[in-house]
Amino acid sequence: MTQRPKGCRKPAFVRLAIALVSLFVMLPRVSAVEAHKALATSSPLQGLIQPTTSDLQKAFQAVGQGQLPDGYPVSGEGWLVPTTLLKAIAWTESKWAQFYAPNHTLVSFDGGYGVMQVTSGMYPGGLPDTTRSAIANNFLYNMDYGAQILISKWLHTPNIGNDDPRILEHWYYALWAYNGWGWVNNPSNPSFTRIGSPDSDPATFPYQERVFYYLAHPPAGPDGVPLWSPIPVTMPDVSLIGNDPGPLPEVATPHYDVTVTYPPLSLGGEKSAHFLADITVPDGTVVQPGQTFTKSWLLNNSGAVAWTKGFRWTPVSGAALGRPSGVQVDATPPLADVSVSAKLTAPSTPGTYREYWQMVGPDRQAFGVRAWVNVVVAGAGHASSPQSTATETGLSTAAYVTSQQSPTPVATTFLAKASSVAASRQSSRALVTSGDAAVYDGDITVPDGTSLAPGAHFVKTWRIKNVGTTTWLPGFTWKFQAGTMMSTATSVNVPTTAPGLSAIISVPMTAPSSTGVFTSFWEMSNASGVLFPHQAWVNIVVRNSAPESTATRIATATRVPTSTRTPTATRVATTTRVPSSTPDLVPTYTALRSTTTPIVGVQPTAAIPGGNGQLVGSPWVGAMKYKTYFPAGSTMGAMQESLGVYYPGSKQAHVRVTIYRPDAAHRILEFTLAGGTSRTLLLGKLAPGTGLALAVEADRQVVAERLTSTHTGLLGSPGAARTARTWFFPSMSSASGVQQELVFFNPHDTVVTVRARVGRNSGSCCAGDMTIQVPPLQQFVYKLGTQSSLRGPLTLFAGDVVAAERIGVSDDQTLLLGVPGTVTTATHWYLPEVRGGAGGAITLFNPGAVAVSATVRSAMSEGSGQSLKRIVPPFSQVRISVGDLSTSTLFGAEVDATGQVVAGTEWSPTSEYIAMTIGSTAVAHSWSFIGGLAGRGAAEALSIINPSAASCKVTIQLKGERGGGSYWTVTMPGHSRYTRALETMLPAGGAALTIQAGQPISVEHTYSADGGAATSPGAILPSQ
């Protein structure tokens, strides 16, 4: 039972009962189809049937040793889990069962799925739909996802001995957290009488002791032979753990895995796609000539190869309704379901039209089933029927089947949200938005940081304003979306609310039973079930010593009946309507909280134990001296964002990360970093579905790096993570139709005026001169538009310091272009990473009024290379082709100029993407950056320039989240460049690299993938 929402744990006796009866109780599989197409018999993925013991043994070996192919959660990322430990966990959880009958996943009453009983995020709106589907349908993915959770628990629990992952005893705390970190599994809990054995009486033993018991007492397989060799692991001294678990000493006799080598798991290389259902626009839908509409299909990856970047749903024949290049498909593991949407345009001539679509792989070969879209373009007097008219956001109420291979209607899908509607950025300047739109208007009860006792009941009440143009009628709901599930109701009804008015929305909740800091995210949904922004949340601190809180008293005063939990496999709750606008209750709420502005989280006065892997509170430590900012962030639509923070010192750093939304709401996360450790935050989980700016503050100097990615784009840290009054941005080279934006963060309490001057490439000034009012303490997006006249080099002049970034975003948010900026001009620049090939160039921007002469000299691995000179006119940018300087496709460069310029590079990773970087003006002995934020599928490189004429010795050290790691040393000749590929060395999720040199050097870090690239300069470390 893994990583379930706090407060929703499975009692041990219930888990035993489930294990005994799971093969006999008919739990309906939560899936779209009763049977998927079976794969080739050589593959263990033969549809939704229980794998053989032999296949399971091979699978555990592949998962434990990281041998699964791309598309699985853990494999290939450098993390290894003892194979026998995984086997013992899976036996404790499910007796190795993924399905209790063909096409029926083993699902416990509280939503634990398959072999590893994955629970967390398996509710609608939790994990991505494709991930939930893979966990339920694919036993290999289920096992690998469980291993990923276990690794996460190992990383975030106290050390045991030297924390060697090869020693089984060192996983004691991780096992504890896998089932539920806190008193529920504390071996000091007196409820554990240890009567009987963990096999016969599991309720009398903590979870981790039950797993260790099975390690030493393996069960027998169907042939009567034990499933693994016994390993008599040693239990820790319970007296050393007490009520507040901390680091434990090394065990006297460590035990290691006893492995048995099985033949490699052969998955085959078949690519296959299966059509499941039409989500929108069923066959025969009547549309108007030239009408734009969105067609959505539900597909299944019925092959053995994961659909990753490069897999596209593409029109192959028939009428031309969509883009010939098709649409990128979300990452989809084998056996997972995925919804795919395409924006289409009806022909201008009346008639019946059909366009055929098929999956196309990176090799550009089509495979799998062909499905289609079939519409009738209305002629004169041909009225559209309400039942069949295509709409942009409407979902069909029934599932229609149009594929030739699936001639019958299908049942309700596993994917709760069968269609994802692309969220659009909502500028904070707009008071009214067309259609459905909401904005957080304040907390009425339970402000952020409210302290509650474990299990305390309370009612959270928000004020949510209708800033759209439609009235919220019956059927509109307030839905749980992410974070910790603290309510048995996944949604509550919203009172009728006209545009411009606010609704008072209440949800009865229960605090988790473990201590820690917990956040639950909620969002509006219209009568069709389509979510619309913005989100709001409830944030509480659970403490054992918490007094009876205001929140608890409010829960009593409102007298709102709690929802009844329905004990089914889908964990669907029967929602009780909450009287959210009762007149006699409003004065009570108003007296508690009169302001509608967001409340900053209350900081606890002492560290909070537990937290089940979440960030925990830390004491107030005084002024945060070191501050960095990242304005252009988003977790909407296809966007994914990560933030890595690393403390290179030797003491301890207290870090505060503030997430600012476009509607001025903000939330604070705090944590402590020991010397030489780092932490990576997945912002899509902390603040999903919103634009966001980040402020990272610390009492000691830390290194922070942000990466935002889409299907076809990467945005690194081009804003140099600072504030300034003047900003300089090179020209934006981008595909036509890309929306260019300036994204700001203003750290002040008042509005800051910014003047933007756009230069030309001809030497004349200027193409545009705009005045922008930047509001305080929120992410602010200023749209420059798509016109080419505003793509030139850009200079910003602000009345006070602000952080700024320049980006380009396509309408469907699948293409992301980042234009690095700088707050500094200089006469000397270092460019560690210059790439040739298509579009390779060095760019020089002169923001001044006098022409500048610049000399560019290449730096090769063996030393200095060729050089050339260029004149850069005033207010202009020149572009130097890489081929004019060197025949090499990869080298470094230095720029010397007679005046102040900005130097950078650009190249084309793909035909539709231009990657741009900015150089560095600094050299130093010590550098650092955070790598691994892009995960698998992205290449990473470290590039260094030695600007001195003398050779230089450089030491590079890789440090994991807990410190430690490996290092290597290189000697660089004078005026040379060094590069090293890093993707095979870095675990996904982030790791820190530090570079120490005998003399000053310049360092750069580059991500590149099929969809784009991003480069950020390293951070100069303080003197140690």
ABEGO torsion letter per residue (X at the ends): XBGBBBGABBBAAAAAAAAAAAAABBBBBBBABABBBBBBAABABAEBBBBBAAAAAAAAAAAAAGABBBGBAABGAGBBBBAAAAAAAAAAAAGGBABABBGBBBBBAAGBBEAAGBABGABBGBBBAAAAAAAAABAAAAAAAAAAAAAAAAAABBBBEAGBAABAAAAAAAAAAAAEBEAAABAABAABAGBEBAAABAAABBAAAAAAAAAABBBBBAAGBBABBBBBBBBBBAAAAEABBBBBBBBABBBBBBBBBBBBBBAEABBBBBBABBABGBBGBBBBBGBBBBBBBBBBBABABBBBBGBBBBBABEBBABBAAEBBBBBBBBGBBBBBBBBBBBBABBEBBBBBBBBBBAAGBBBEBBBBBBBBBBBBGBBBBAAABBBAABBBABBBBABAABABBBBBBABABABBBBBBBBBAABABBBEBBBBBAEBABGBBGBBBBBGBBBBBBBBBBBABABBBBBGBBBBBABEBBABABABBBBBBBBBGBBBBBBBBBBBBABBEBBBBBBBBBBAAGBBBOBBBBBBBBBBAABBBBAAAAAAAAAGBBBBBBBBBAAGBBBBBBBBAABAAAAAAAAAABABABBBBBBBBABBBBEGGGBBBBBBBAEBBABBBBBABBBABEABBBBBBBBBABABBBBBBBBBBBAAGBBBBBBBBBBBGBBBBBBAAAABBGBBBBBBBBBABBBBBBBBBBBABEBBBBAAGGBBBABBBBBBBBBBBGBBBBBBBBBABABBBBBBBBBBBAAGBOBABBBBBBBBBGBBBBBBAEABAAAABBBBBBBABBBBBBBBBBBAAGABBBBBBBBABBBABBBBABBBBEBGBBBBBBBABABBBBBBBBBBBAAEBBBBBBBBBBBGBBBBBBAAAABABABBBBBBBBABBBBBBBBBBABAABBBBBBBBABBBABBBBBBGAAEBGBBBBBBBBBABABBBBBBBBBBBAAEEEBBBBBBBBBGBBBBBBAAAABBBGEBBBBBBBABBBBBBBBBBBAAEBBBBBBBBBBBX
